[in-house]
């Protein structure tokens, strides 16, 4: 299982602090000077930042290193060393003997361990919840994709139906117009037939008959005025 970041950072810090002073030639942390391992905690400030005196109050800007075996190591300002107040749980900050500090690192370590366990449990619960939420999100995405695909298919079907209905509507609109056109043509043909029908033939027949009658009457010795 993955180690929580706050646990790994604490472990790395402890290892870094201890490993930093294992070399024979040690650099001041601000990079200004170097000092030997024999000069470490010799109650003389060689580094301006107090790197060489983590266990004494020789450097005004230095920090005292509490080993705190049984608990987490810590730093405190050198001004708090031998000030009559026990700051380190192992009592190492009051090494001049004026104050007797009780060793409380085991009790503090138990409390810190319980707190750390609780943090780890909360972290693990969060990881489980996160995995569950990721699974739910993936399923929701898959469901949404399926719904979207179904909607696309339905849209295509609906578009086809709409296209067919539009064609039928256009056809229905065209049929009455075609019927009207046919009826109009039929009426026009009927009118034309009526205008060029039997009446004209009768008139054309009547006129010759009248002329022939006149001729016959002339031959019989009758004048038009007698007629």
C-alpha positions as a Python dict, from the first residue, in 0.01 Angstrom:
ca = {
    (1, 'X'): (0, 0, 0),
    (2, 'X'): (113, 351, -74),
    (3, 'X'): (282, 533, 216),
    (4, 'X'): (113, 861, 308),
    (5, 'X'): (316, 1165, 206),
    (6, 'X'): (323, 1314, 557),
    (7, 'X'): (471, 990, 697),
    (8, 'X'): (736, 956, 426),
    (9, 'X'): (834, 1323, 460),
    (10, 'X'): (886, 1282, 837),
    (11, 'X'): (1103, 974, 785),
    (12, 'X'): (1305, 1142, 511),
    (13, 'X'): (1363, 1451, 725),
    (14, 'X'): (1493, 1243, 1015),
    (15, 'X'): (1726, 1046, 787),
    (16, 'X'): (1846, 1365, 619),
    (17, 'X'): (1923, 1541, 948),
    (18, 'X'): (2119, 1243, 1084),
    (19, 'X'): (2301, 1169, 758),
    (20, 'X'): (2402, 1532, 717),
    (21, 'X'): (2636, 1518, 1018),
    (22, 'X'): (2790, 1176, 943),
    (23, 'X'): (3049, 1314, 701),
    (24, 'X'): (3397, 1408, 816),
    (25, 'X'): (3386, 1746, 643),
    (26, 'X'): (3051, 1916, 688),
    (27, 'X'): (2923, 2226, 508),
    (28, 'X'): (2733, 2500, 680),
    (29, 'X'): (2375, 2479, 553),
    (30, 'X'): (2397, 2831, 413),
    (31, 'X'): (2710, 2727, 216),
    (32, 'X'): (2933, 2992, 376),
    (33, 'X'): (3191, 2765, 548),
    (34, 'X'): (3293, 2409, 624),
    (35, 'X'): (3380, 2243, 953),
    (36, 'X'): (3513, 1907, 1066),
    (37, 'X'): (3320, 1649, 1257),
    (38, 'X'): (3536, 1728, 1562),
    (39, 'X'): (3399, 2084, 1556),
    (40, 'X'): (3043, 1959, 1577),
    (41, 'X'): (2888, 2062, 1908),
    (42, 'X'): (3219, 2189, 2050),
    (43, 'X'): (3038, 2487, 2203),
    (44, 'X'): (3201, 2723, 1953),
    (45, 'X'): (3005, 2875, 1669),
    (46, 'X'): (3183, 2814, 1336),
    (47, 'X'): (2886, 2859, 1103),
    (48, 'X'): (2694, 3189, 1102),
    (49, 'X'): (2370, 2993, 1071),
    (50, 'X'): (2461, 2765, 1364),
    (51, 'X'): (2481, 2445, 1158),
    (52, 'X'): (2787, 2320, 1355),
    (53, 'X'): (2620, 2362, 1695),
    (54, 'X'): (2285, 2181, 1676),
    (55, 'X'): (2339, 2050, 2031),
    (56, 'X'): (2461, 2365, 2206),
    (57, 'X'): (2359, 2725, 2248),
    (58, 'X'): (2688, 2863, 2116),
    (59, 'X'): (2533, 3015, 1802),
    (60, 'X'): (2268, 3286, 1856),
    (61, 'X'): (2096, 3199, 1527),
    (62, 'X'): (2152, 2826, 1566),
    (63, 'X'): (1896, 2560, 1632),
    (64, 'X'): (1928, 2291, 1893),
    (65, 'X'): (1869, 1934, 1778),
    (66, 'X'): (1661, 1715, 2009),
    (67, 'X'): (1717, 1345, 1939),
    (68, 'X'): (1403, 1251, 2131),
    (69, 'X'): (1462, 875, 2112),
    (70, 'X'): (1124, 705, 2124),
    (71, 'X'): (961, 1005, 1963),
    (72, 'X'): (1019, 1229, 1662),
    (73, 'X'): (1340, 1440, 1661),
    (74, 'X'): (1294, 1815, 1661),
    (75, 'X'): (1476, 2149, 1651),
    (76, 'X'): (1445, 2449, 1879),
    (77, 'X'): (1622, 2783, 1884),
    (78, 'X'): (1949, 2790, 2075),
    (79, 'X'): (1817, 3068, 2293),
    (80, 'X'): (1590, 2810, 2455),
    (81, 'X'): (1881, 2584, 2553),
    (82, 'X'): (1962, 2578, 2926),
    (83, 'X'): (1690, 2833, 2995),
    (84, 'X'): (1542, 2626, 3277),
    (85, 'X'): (1250, 2499, 3066),
    (86, 'X'): (1240, 2144, 2934),
    (87, 'X'): (1160, 2173, 2564),
    (88, 'X'): (1294, 1837, 2439),
    (89, 'X'): (1107, 1530, 2561),
    (90, 'X'): (1444, 1367, 2635),
    (91, 'X'): (1558, 1672, 2838),
    (92, 'X'): (1869, 1719, 2630),
    (93, 'X'): (1814, 2095, 2594),
    (94, 'X'): (1886, 2139, 2967),
    (95, 'X'): (2217, 1961, 2980),
    (96, 'X'): (2383, 2196, 3231),
    (97, 'X'): (2217, 2006, 3516),
    (98, 'X'): (2041, 2305, 3670),
    (99, 'X'): (1704, 2154, 3584),
    (100, 'X'): (1618, 1785, 3590),
    (101, 'X'): (1390, 1709, 3300),
    (102, 'X'): (1173, 1397, 3302),
    (103, 'X'): (1199, 1163, 3006),
    (104, 'X'): (861, 1180, 2833),
    (105, 'X'): (949, 1066, 2482),
    (106, 'X'): (780, 726, 2516),
    (107, 'X'): (450, 877, 2630),
    (108, 'X'): (472, 1147, 2365),
    (109, 'X'): (568, 883, 2111),
    (110, 'X'): (259, 676, 2195),
    (111, 'X'): (32, 978, 2154),
    (112, 'X'): (204, 1071, 1830),
    (113, 'X'): (183, 712, 1708),
    (114, 'X'): (-191, 696, 1780),
    (115, 'X'): (-239, 1024, 1598),
    (116, 'X'): (-29, 896, 1310),
    (117, 'X'): (-228, 572, 1297),
    (118, 'X'): (-550, 767, 1285),
    (119, 'X'): (-414, 983, 1006),
    (120, 'X'): (-312, 671, 815),
    (121, 'X'): (-658, 520, 865),
    (122, 'X'): (-825, 836, 744),
    (123, 'X'): (-588, 842, 448),
    (124, 'X'): (-666, 479, 363),
    (125, 'X'): (-1039, 541, 397),
    (126, 'X'): (-1000, 836, 165),
    (127, 'X'): (-814, 618, -86),
    (128, 'X'): (-1093, 359, -76),
    (129, 'X'): (-1361, 625, -118),
    (130, 'X'): (-1164, 776, -401),
    (131, 'X'): (-1143, 440, -578),
    (132, 'X'): (-1517, 389, -530),
    (133, 'X'): (-1591, 736, -667),
    (134, 'X'): (-1359, 675, -963),
    (135, 'X'): (-1542, 348, -1035),
    (136, 'X'): (-1879, 522, -1014),
    (137, 'X'): (-1756, 801, -1237),
    (138, 'X'): (-1630, 551, -1496),
    (139, 'X'): (-1963, 370, -1496),
    (140, 'X'): (-2149, 699, -1525),
    (141, 'X'): (-1931, 800, -1820),
    (142, 'X'): (-1994, 465, -1990),
    (143, 'X'): (-2368, 502, -1928),
    (144, 'X'): (-2368, 855, -2066),
    (145, 'X'): (-2180, 740, -2374),
    (146, 'X'): (-2433, 463, -2431),
    (147, 'X'): (-2724, 707, -2388),
    (148, 'X'): (-2559, 953, -2623),
    (149, 'X'): (-2510, 682, -2883),
    (150, 'X'): (-2877, 580, -2846),
    (151, 'X'): (-2990, 941, -2880),
    (152, 'X'): (-2782, 980, -3196),
    (153, 'X'): (-2946, 670, -3344),
    (154, 'X'): (-3291, 797, -3247),
    (155, 'X'): (-3212, 1132, -3401),
    (156, 'X'): (-3119, 968, -3730),
    (157, 'X'): (-3445, 769, -3728),
    (158, 'X'): (-3650, 1079, -3644),
    (159, 'X'): (-3476, 1279, -3917),
    (160, 'X'): (-3562, 1009, -4171),
    (161, 'X'): (-3927, 1002, -4058),
    (162, 'X'): (-3945, 1382, -4072),
    (163, 'X'): (-3796, 1378, -4421),
    (164, 'X'): (-4055, 1124, -4534),
    (165, 'X'): (-4339, 1323, -4378),
    (166, 'X'): (-4219, 1642, -4543),
    (167, 'X'): (-4220, 1463, -4878),
    (168, 'X'): (-4576, 1339, -4817),
    (169, 'X'): (-4687, 1688, -4714),
    (170, 'X'): (-4543, 1835, -5033),
    (171, 'X'): (-4717, 1567, -5234),
    (172, 'X'): (-5049, 1635, -5062),
    (173, 'X'): (-5010, 2006, -5132),
    (174, 'X'): (-4937, 1939, -5498),
    (175, 'X'): (-5238, 1707, -5556),
    (176, 'X'): (-5511, 1976, -5503),
    (177, 'X'): (-5319, 2213, -5726),
    (178, 'X'): (-5296, 1950, -5997),
    (179, 'X'): (-5669, 1878, -5964),
    (180, 'X'): (-5746, 2249, -5988),
    (181, 'X'): (-5529, 2277, -6297),
    (182, 'X'): (-5702, 1980, -6458),
    (183, 'X'): (-6047, 2115, -6374),
    (184, 'X'): (-5952, 2457, -6508),
    (185, 'X'): (-5825, 2298, -6830),
    (186, 'X'): (-6146, 2096, -6857),
    (187, 'X'): (-6362, 2407, -6814),
    (188, 'X'): (-6158, 2594, -7074),
    (189, 'X'): (-6196, 2308, -7320),
    (190, 'X'): (-6572, 2297, -7254),
    (191, 'X'): (-6608, 2669, -7311),
    (192, 'X'): (-6410, 2647, -7631),
    (193, 'X'): (-6621, 2358, -7751),
    (194, 'X'): (-6939, 2544, -7671),
    (195, 'X'): (-6822, 2855, -7856),
    (196, 'X'): (-6734, 2656, -8169),
    (197, 'X'): (-7036, 2418, -8141),
    (198, 'X'): (-7382, 2368, -8312),
    (199, 'X'): (-7503, 2735, -8296),
    (200, 'X'): (-7245, 2850, -8546),
    (201, 'X'): (-7331, 2558, -8771),
    (202, 'X'): (-7699, 2652, -8756),
    (203, 'X'): (-7630, 3014, -8845),
    (204, 'X'): (-7414, 2909, -9135),
    (205, 'X'): (-7694, 2685, -9259),
    (206, 'X'): (-7968, 2949, -9213),
    (207, 'X'): (-7801, 3212, -9432),
    (208, 'X'): (-7775, 2993, -9746),
    (209, 'X'): (-8130, 2881, -9700),
    (210, 'X'): (-8251, 3241, -9699),
    (211, 'X'): (-8058, 3318, -10014),
    (212, 'X'): (-8204, 3015, -10193),
    (213, 'X'): (-8554, 3113, -10090),
    (214, 'X'): (-8507, 3458, -10240),
    (215, 'X'): (-8381, 3308, -10562),
    (216, 'X'): (-8682, 3075, -10578),
    (217, 'X'): (-8923, 3353, -10515),
    (218, 'X'): (-8759, 3567, -10786),
    (219, 'X'): (-8805, 3290, -11032),
    (220, 'X'): (-9174, 3271, -10943),
    (221, 'X'): (-9229, 3638, -11031),
    (222, 'X'): (-9255, 3764, -10678),
    (223, 'X'): (-9071, 4066, -10569),
    (224, 'X'): (-8914, 4098, -10230),
    (225, 'X'): (-9167, 4368, -10142),
    (226, 'X'): (-9454, 4127, -10211),
    (227, 'X'): (-9291, 3874, -9997),
}
